[in-house]
Amino acid sequence: MTRRIAVTVPLVALLAAGAFLSLARSGAGAPPSVGLIEKEFLFTPKDVVVGTGGIAFVVDNEGAIEHNFVLEAPGGKTVVQIAAIEPGQTARVTATLPSGIYTIYCSLPGHRDAGMVATLRVGP
Ligand SMILES: [Cu+2]
């Protein structure tokens, strides 16, 4: 089952964009973000759908032990990763993604096989 996740743009960014429109700023502001929760031994949500382009991953370790975050492109190349997230900590990483089906997982020994893997579908 695929669960569609709301992609949010911070209201502050929208307000700032409007406020500075008259200054012809070219910056697009913060990218949309996707929140992921890690614990033993799963990612929530397990299926994520986003649009192409810049995306920020906000990864919250709600487990009792350390985890990490790896985003793998179709074909197996690592796009971005977060080396370690301690229990109770939140980490963030951004990437610019073309269309495709990506894999998110925790690369600590045994964690992926135990269920710490999720699918990221990126489409237009
Ligand atoms: Cu892990």
Backbone and ligand atoms as CSV (ligand in chain L), in Angstrom:
chain,resi,resn,atom,element,x,y,z
A,1,MET,N,N,0.851,-1.199,0.000
A,1,MET,CA,C,0.000,0.000,0.000
A,1,MET,C,C,0.881,1.241,0.000
A,2,THR,N,N,0.523,2.170,-0.827
A,2,THR,CA,C,1.293,3.404,-0.915
A,2,THR,C,C,0.578,4.504,-0.141
A,3,ARG,N,N,1.319,5.165,0.683
A,3,ARG,CA,C,0.742,6.252,1.461
A,3,ARG,C,C,1.322,7.559,0.951
A,4,ARG,N,N,0.466,8.434,0.563
A,4,ARG,CA,C,0.932,9.708,0.030
A,4,ARG,C,C,1.171,10.670,1.190
A,5,ILE,N,N,2.346,11.226,1.220
A,5,ILE,CA,C,2.737,12.104,2.307
A,5,ILE,C,C,2.600,13.551,1.869
A,6,ALA,N,N,2.017,14.334,2.725
A,6,ALA,CA,C,1.892,15.751,2.416
A,6,ALA,C,C,3.275,16.389,2.398
A,7,VAL,N,N,3.563,17.089,1.352
A,7,VAL,CA,C,4.828,17.796,1.251
A,7,VAL,C,C,4.555,19.240,1.649
A,8,THR,N,N,5.232,19.676,2.662
A,8,THR,CA,C,4.909,20.985,3.215
A,8,THR,C,C,6.004,21.997,2.916
A,9,VAL,N,N,5.587,23.170,2.613
A,9,VAL,CA,C,6.502,24.298,2.484
A,9,VAL,C,C,6.239,25.190,3.696
A,10,PRO,N,N,7.285,25.459,4.462
A,10,PRO,CA,C,7.054,26.279,5.657
A,10,PRO,C,C,6.341,27.580,5.325
A,11,LEU,N,N,5.339,27.903,6.134
A,11,LEU,CA,C,4.565,29.119,5.926
A,11,LEU,C,C,5.461,30.342,5.921
A,12,VAL,N,N,6.454,30.310,6.789
A,12,VAL,CA,C,7.378,31.444,6.867
A,12,VAL,C,C,8.059,31.673,5.519
A,13,ALA,N,N,8.406,30.571,4.855
A,13,ALA,CA,C,9.073,30.702,3.558
A,13,ALA,C,C,8.135,31.345,2.541
A,14,LEU,N,N,6.861,30.939,2.590
A,14,LEU,CA,C,5.892,31.518,1.661
A,14,LEU,C,C,5.711,33.006,1.924
A,15,LEU,N,N,5.593,33.343,3.206
A,15,LEU,CA,C,5.422,34.747,3.571
A,15,LEU,C,C,6.638,35.554,3.156
A,16,ALA,N,N,7.816,34.997,3.400
A,16,ALA,CA,C,9.051,35.696,3.036
A,16,ALA,C,C,9.115,35.897,1.525
A,17,ALA,N,N,8.710,34.868,0.788
A,17,ALA,CA,C,8.744,34.963,-0.670
A,17,ALA,C,C,7.828,36.084,-1.137
A,18,GLY,N,N,6.644,36.174,-0.524
A,18,GLY,CA,C,5.713,37.220,-0.895
A,18,GLY,C,C,6.228,38.595,-0.528
A,19,ALA,N,N,6.790,38.689,0.668
A,19,ALA,CA,C,7.253,39.971,1.174
A,19,ALA,C,C,8.387,40.539,0.329
A,20,PHE,N,N,9.194,39.655,-0.228
A,20,PHE,CA,C,10.364,40.128,-0.959
A,20,PHE,C,C,10.181,40.072,-2.469
A,21,LEU,N,N,8.963,39.779,-2.880
A,21,LEU,CA,C,8.702,39.671,-4.316
A,21,LEU,C,C,9.080,40.958,-5.036
A,22,SER,N,N,8.804,42.082,-4.389
A,22,SER,CA,C,9.075,43.366,-5.033
A,22,SER,C,C,10.570,43.608,-5.209
A,23,LEU,N,N,11.375,42.841,-4.471
A,23,LEU,CA,C,12.827,42.977,-4.602
A,23,LEU,C,C,13.379,42.035,-5.669
A,24,ALA,N,N,12.454,41.294,-6.314
A,24,ALA,CA,C,12.837,40.390,-7.395
A,24,ALA,C,C,13.855,39.358,-6.936
A,25,ARG,N,N,13.654,38.844,-5.752
A,25,ARG,CA,C,14.553,37.788,-5.289
A,25,ARG,C,C,14.356,36.547,-6.147
A,26,SER,N,N,15.451,35.889,-6.450
A,26,SER,CA,C,15.348,34.694,-7.277
A,26,SER,C,C,15.314,33.421,-6.435
A,27,GLY,N,N,15.655,33.512,-5.163
A,27,GLY,CA,C,15.690,32.321,-4.328
A,27,GLY,C,C,14.321,31.695,-4.188
A,28,ALA,N,N,14.266,30.386,-4.200
A,28,ALA,CA,C,13.004,29.670,-4.112
A,28,ALA,C,C,12.659,29.333,-2.673
A,29,GLY,N,N,13.520,29.647,-1.730
A,29,GLY,CA,C,13.247,29.329,-0.338
A,29,GLY,C,C,13.585,27.894,-0.019
A,30,ALA,N,N,13.130,27.447,1.138
A,30,ALA,CA,C,13.449,26.100,1.586
A,30,ALA,C,C,12.736,25.065,0.718
A,31,PRO,N,N,13.377,23.926,0.480
A,31,PRO,CA,C,12.708,22.880,-0.291
A,31,PRO,C,C,11.609,22.233,0.543
A,32,PRO,N,N,10.647,21.578,-0.114
A,32,PRO,CA,C,9.648,20.822,0.645
A,32,PRO,C,C,10.330,19.726,1.457
A,33,SER,N,N,9.691,19.320,2.533
A,33,SER,CA,C,10.336,18.325,3.382
A,33,SER,C,C,9.459,17.098,3.600
A,34,VAL,N,N,10.123,15.997,3.879
A,34,VAL,CA,C,9.459,14.741,4.207
A,34,VAL,C,C,9.990,14.287,5.556
A,35,GLY,N,N,9.102,13.958,6.458
A,35,GLY,CA,C,9.505,13.468,7.763
A,35,GLY,C,C,9.488,11.952,7.811
A,36,LEU,N,N,10.538,11.378,8.373
A,36,LEU,CA,C,10.615,9.923,8.538
A,36,LEU,C,C,10.966,9.618,9.982
A,37,ILE,N,N,10.344,8.588,10.521
A,37,ILE,CA,C,10.654,8.143,11.876
A,37,ILE,C,C,11.355,6.796,11.790
A,38,GLU,N,N,12.453,6.672,12.534
A,38,GLU,CA,C,13.166,5.399,12.624
A,38,GLU,C,C,13.008,4.834,14.023
A,39,LYS,N,N,12.849,3.520,14.086
A,39,LYS,CA,C,12.932,2.816,15.363
A,39,LYS,C,C,13.255,1.364,15.048
A,40,GLU,N,N,13.392,0.546,16.088
A,40,GLU,CA,C,13.745,-0.855,15.868
A,40,GLU,C,C,12.500,-1.641,15.451
A,41,PHE,N,N,12.517,-2.198,14.295
A,41,PHE,CA,C,13.419,-2.014,13.168
A,41,PHE,C,C,12.555,-1.695,11.972
A,42,LEU,N,N,12.229,-0.416,11.842
A,42,LEU,CA,C,11.396,-0.001,10.719
A,42,LEU,C,C,11.512,1.500,10.469
A,43,PHE,N,N,11.059,1.878,9.282
A,43,PHE,CA,C,10.875,3.284,8.945
A,43,PHE,C,C,9.372,3.543,8.881
A,44,THR,N,N,8.944,4.694,9.343
A,44,THR,CA,C,7.570,5.127,9.180
A,44,THR,C,C,7.584,6.505,8.527
A,45,PRO,N,N,6.917,6.699,7.385
A,45,PRO,CA,C,6.194,5.677,6.627
A,45,PRO,C,C,7.148,4.782,5.846
A,46,LYS,N,N,6.600,3.696,5.337
A,46,LYS,CA,C,7.393,2.715,4.603
A,46,LYS,C,C,7.371,3.004,3.106
A,47,ASP,N,N,6.383,3.758,2.668
A,47,ASP,CA,C,6.300,4.175,1.270
A,47,ASP,C,C,6.067,5.682,1.238
A,48,VAL,N,N,6.921,6.381,0.497
A,48,VAL,CA,C,6.843,7.836,0.435
A,48,VAL,C,C,6.780,8.243,-1.030
A,49,VAL,N,N,5.904,9.207,-1.331
A,49,VAL,CA,C,5.783,9.709,-2.699
A,49,VAL,C,C,6.031,11.211,-2.685
A,50,VAL,N,N,6.953,11.666,-3.520
A,50,VAL,CA,C,7.249,13.097,-3.609
A,50,VAL,C,C,7.415,13.496,-5.069
A,51,GLY,N,N,7.411,14.802,-5.309
A,51,GLY,CA,C,7.658,15.316,-6.645
A,51,GLY,C,C,9.151,15.440,-6.902
A,52,THR,N,N,9.510,15.607,-8.161
A,52,THR,CA,C,10.919,15.764,-8.505
A,52,THR,C,C,11.452,17.104,-7.996
A,53,GLY,N,N,12.761,17.171,-7.885
A,53,GLY,CA,C,13.403,18.416,-7.470
A,53,GLY,C,C,13.973,18.316,-6.075
A,54,GLY,N,N,14.171,19.482,-5.463
A,54,GLY,CA,C,14.780,19.524,-4.145
A,54,GLY,C,C,13.840,18.995,-3.075
A,55,ILE,N,N,14.391,18.222,-2.179
A,55,ILE,CA,C,13.587,17.666,-1.087
A,55,ILE,C,C,14.474,17.560,0.163
A,56,ALA,N,N,13.892,17.905,1.299
A,56,ALA,CA,C,14.620,17.783,2.560
A,56,ALA,C,C,14.054,16.593,3.334
A,57,PHE,N,N,14.935,15.735,3.795
A,57,PHE,CA,C,14.527,14.595,4.624
A,57,PHE,C,C,14.823,14.938,6.073
A,58,VAL,N,N,13.783,14.881,6.887
A,58,VAL,CA,C,13.931,15.150,8.316
A,58,VAL,C,C,13.716,13.807,9.018
A,59,VAL,N,N,14.794,13.280,9.565
A,59,VAL,CA,C,14.779,11.902,10.063
A,59,VAL,C,C,14.881,11.918,11.588
A,60,ASP,N,N,13.873,11.343,12.210
A,60,ASP,CA,C,13.745,11.365,13.665
A,60,ASP,C,C,13.971,9.951,14.208
A,61,ASN,N,N,15.013,9.766,14.988
A,61,ASN,CA,C,15.265,8.458,15.591
A,61,ASN,C,C,14.489,8.348,16.899
A,62,GLU,N,N,13.383,7.638,16.847
A,62,GLU,CA,C,12.566,7.427,18.048
A,62,GLU,C,C,12.861,6.075,18.682
A,63,GLY,N,N,13.917,5.436,18.223
A,63,GLY,CA,C,14.284,4.140,18.781
A,63,GLY,C,C,15.139,4.273,20.027
A,64,ALA,N,N,15.616,3.123,20.492
A,64,ALA,CA,C,16.427,3.068,21.709
A,64,ALA,C,C,17.914,2.952,21.406
A,65,ILE,N,N,18.241,2.759,20.124
A,65,ILE,CA,C,19.642,2.621,19.731
A,65,ILE,C,C,19.917,3.521,18.529
A,66,GLU,N,N,21.198,3.668,18.212
A,66,GLU,CA,C,21.599,4.488,17.062
A,66,GLU,C,C,21.118,3.881,15.750
A,67,HIS,N,N,20.764,4.766,14.812
A,67,HIS,CA,C,20.450,4.348,13.443
A,67,HIS,C,C,21.116,5.326,12.487
A,68,ASN,N,N,21.039,5.021,11.205
A,68,ASN,CA,C,21.511,5.976,10.213
A,68,ASN,C,C,20.515,6.049,9.068
A,69,PHE,N,N,20.889,6.762,8.013
A,69,PHE,CA,C,19.954,7.006,6.912
A,69,PHE,C,C,20.735,6.991,5.611
A,70,VAL,N,N,20.333,6.135,4.704
A,70,VAL,CA,C,20.963,6.072,3.387
A,70,VAL,C,C,19.862,6.171,2.338
A,71,LEU,N,N,20.066,7.047,1.356
A,71,LEU,CA,C,19.137,7.147,0.223
A,71,LEU,C,C,19.862,6.634,-1.013
A,72,GLU,N,N,19.322,5.581,-1.579
A,72,GLU,CA,C,19.947,4.908,-2.707
A,72,GLU,C,C,19.119,5.126,-3.960
A,73,ALA,N,N,19.789,5.528,-5.041
A,73,ALA,CA,C,19.112,5.790,-6.311
A,73,ALA,C,C,18.770,4.479,-7.008
A,74,PRO,N,N,17.861,4.571,-8.002
A,74,PRO,CA,C,17.624,3.394,-8.841
A,74,PRO,C,C,18.963,2.967,-9.441
A,75,GLY,N,N,19.320,1.729,-9.333
A,75,GLY,CA,C,20.623,1.284,-9.810
A,75,GLY,C,C,21.617,1.082,-8.691
A,76,GLY,N,N,21.331,1.628,-7.525
A,76,GLY,CA,C,22.125,1.263,-6.359
A,76,GLY,C,C,23.137,2.273,-5.855
A,77,LYS,N,N,23.255,3.429,-6.527
A,77,LYS,CA,C,24.229,4.409,-6.071
A,77,LYS,C,C,23.669,5.218,-4.888
A,78,THR,N,N,24.513,5.442,-3.890
A,78,THR,CA,C,24.080,6.245,-2.749
A,78,THR,C,C,23.998,7.712,-3.143
A,79,VAL,N,N,22.852,8.324,-2.879
A,79,VAL,CA,C,22.647,9.735,-3.223
A,79,VAL,C,C,23.092,10.624,-2.063
A,80,VAL,N,N,22.537,10.386,-0.900
A,80,VAL,CA,C,22.923,11.098,0.320
A,80,VAL,C,C,22.801,10.130,1.487
A,81,GLN,N,N,23.500,10.482,2.579
A,81,GLN,CA,C,23.338,9.681,3.784
A,81,GLN,C,C,23.591,10.525,5.021
A,82,ILE,N,N,23.075,10.032,6.131
A,82,ILE,CA,C,23.359,10.608,7.438
A,82,ILE,C,C,24.058,9.498,8.212
A,83,ALA,N,N,25.301,9.749,8.608
A,83,ALA,CA,C,26.141,8.681,9.145
A,83,ALA,C,C,25.603,8.075,10.428
A,84,ALA,N,N,25.051,8.917,11.306
A,84,ALA,CA,C,24.553,8.384,12.583
A,84,ALA,C,C,23.523,9.333,13.160
A,85,ILE,N,N,22.464,8.759,13.685
A,85,ILE,CA,C,21.451,9.536,14.402
A,85,ILE,C,C,21.244,8.851,15.750
A,86,GLU,N,N,21.575,9.560,16.796
A,86,GLU,CA,C,21.447,8.983,18.140
A,86,GLU,C,C,19.974,8.908,18.543
A,87,PRO,N,N,19.660,8.016,19.478
A,87,PRO,CA,C,18.272,7.920,19.951
A,87,PRO,C,C,17.766,9.280,20.435
A,88,GLY,N,N,16.565,9.632,20.008
A,88,GLY,CA,C,15.973,10.897,20.424
A,88,GLY,C,C,16.403,12.097,19.603
A,89,GLN,N,N,17.320,11.880,18.653
A,89,GLN,CA,C,17.813,12.985,17.846
A,89,GLN,C,C,17.115,13.035,16.486
A,90,THR,N,N,17.121,14.216,15.895
A,90,THR,CA,C,16.582,14.414,14.553
A,90,THR,C,C,17.689,14.981,13.680
A,91,ALA,N,N,17.815,14.429,12.491
A,91,ALA,CA,C,18.828,14.907,11.548
A,91,ALA,C,C,18.146,15.216,10.229
A,92,ARG,N,N,18.830,16.018,9.416
A,92,ARG,CA,C,18.214,16.509,8.186
A,92,ARG,C,C,19.245,16.446,7.066
A,93,VAL,N,N,18.781,16.088,5.889
A,93,VAL,CA,C,19.655,16.090,4.720
A,93,VAL,C,C,18.791,16.445,3.510
A,94,THR,N,N,19.384,17.139,2.561
A,94,THR,CA,C,18.629,17.516,1.371
A,94,THR,C,C,19.239,16.886,0.128
A,95,ALA,N,N,18.400,16.706,-0.876
A,95,ALA,CA,C,18.853,16.143,-2.143
A,95,ALA,C,C,17.972,16.694,-3.258
A,96,THR,N,N,18.502,16.696,-4.460
A,96,THR,CA,C,17.719,17.054,-5.637
A,96,THR,C,C,17.554,15.796,-6.465
A,97,LEU,N,N,16.293,15.379,-6.644
A,97,LEU,CA,C,16.040,14.036,-7.169
A,97,LEU,C,C,15.247,14.048,-8.471
A,98,PRO,N,N,15.767,13.373,-9.488
A,98,PRO,CA,C,14.957,13.106,-10.672
A,98,PRO,C,C,13.997,11.951,-10.403
A,99,SER,N,N,13.086,11.736,-11.355
A,99,SER,CA,C,12.083,10.675,-11.203
A,99,SER,C,C,12.740,9.323,-11.009
A,100,GLY,N,N,12.055,8.469,-10.268
A,100,GLY,CA,C,12.541,7.110,-10.097
A,100,GLY,C,C,12.070,6.526,-8.788
A,101,ILE,N,N,12.404,5.266,-8.610
A,101,ILE,CA,C,12.061,4.575,-7.367
A,101,ILE,C,C,13.354,4.374,-6.590
A,102,TYR,N,N,13.420,5.030,-5.447
A,102,TYR,CA,C,14.606,5.035,-4.607
A,102,TYR,C,C,14.376,4.140,-3.393
A,103,THR,N,N,15.491,3.784,-2.763
A,103,THR,CA,C,15.407,2.979,-1.544
A,103,THR,C,C,16.031,3.752,-0.393
A,104,ILE,N,N,15.326,3.773,0.710
A,104,ILE,CA,C,15.820,4.366,1.950
A,104,ILE,C,C,16.082,3.216,2.912
A,105,TYR,N,N,17.247,3.223,3.565
A,105,TYR,CA,C,17.486,2.162,4.537
A,105,TYR,C,C,18.493,2.600,5.587
A,106,CYS,N,N,18.575,1.799,6.639
A,106,CYS,CA,C,19.586,1.979,7.671
A,106,CYS,C,C,20.668,0.940,7.399
A,107,SER,N,N,21.934,1.411,7.308
A,107,SER,CA,C,23.004,0.506,6.894
A,107,SER,C,C,23.752,-0.139,8.060
A,108,LEU,N,N,23.284,0.078,9.280
A,108,LEU,CA,C,23.944,-0.611,10.390
A,108,LEU,C,C,23.721,-2.122,10.227
A,109,PRO,N,N,24.697,-2.917,10.645
A,109,PRO,CA,C,24.635,-4.357,10.374
A,109,PRO,C,C,23.327,-4.995,10.843
A,110,GLY,N,N,22.639,-5.620,9.877
A,110,GLY,CA,C,21.419,-6.354,10.181
A,110,GLY,C,C,20.149,-5.533,10.189
A,111,HIS,N,N,20.271,-4.204,10.229
A,111,HIS,CA,C,19.067,-3.383,10.395
A,111,HIS,C,C,18.155,-3.399,9.164
A,112,ARG,N,N,18.789,-3.341,7.987
A,112,ARG,CA,C,17.955,-3.361,6.776
A,112,ARG,C,C,17.196,-4.688,6.673
A,113,ASP,N,N,17.911,-5.764,6.895
A,113,ASP,CA,C,17.269,-7.079,6.823
A,113,ASP,C,C,16.185,-7.238,7.881
A,114,ALA,N,N,16.340,-6.538,8.985
A,114,ALA,CA,C,15.346,-6.630,10.067
A,114,ALA,C,C,14.109,-5.787,9.783
A,115,GLY,N,N,14.166,-4.956,8.722
A,115,GLY,CA,C,12.976,-4.198,8.349
A,115,GLY,C,C,13.179,-2.708,8.185
A,116,MET,N,N,14.408,-2.242,8.415
A,116,MET,CA,C,14.645,-0.790,8.296
A,116,MET,C,C,14.921,-0.422,6.850
A,117,VAL,N,N,13.862,-0.486,6.052
A,117,VAL,CA,C,13.949,-0.159,4.637
A,117,VAL,C,C,12.611,0.430,4.206
A,118,ALA,N,N,12.680,1.426,3.327
A,118,ALA,CA,C,11.466,2.084,2.835
A,118,ALA,C,C,11.655,2.420,1.369
A,119,THR,N,N,10.546,2.668,0.692
A,119,THR,CA,C,10.572,3.005,-0.733
A,119,THR,C,C,10.199,4.468,-0.926
A,120,LEU,N,N,10.981,5.167,-1.733
A,120,LEU,CA,C,10.695,6.560,-2.073
A,120,LEU,C,C,10.409,6.635,-3.569
A,121,ARG,N,N,9.201,7.020,-3.909
A,121,ARG,CA,C,8.823,7.167,-5.311
A,121,ARG,C,C,8.839,8.647,-5.659
A,122,VAL,N,N,9.688,9.002,-6.614
A,122,VAL,CA,C,9.820,10.392,-7.030
A,122,VAL,C,C,9.241,10.527,-8.442
A,123,GLY,N,N,8.277,11.388,-8.574
A,123,GLY,CA,C,7.634,11.547,-9.874
A,123,GLY,C,C,7.318,13.003,-10.141
A,124,PRO,N,N,7.014,13.334,-11.382
A,124,PRO,CA,C,6.712,14.713,-11.720
A,124,PRO,C,C,5.383,15.163,-11.101
L,1,CU,CU,CU,19.177,1.090,12.176
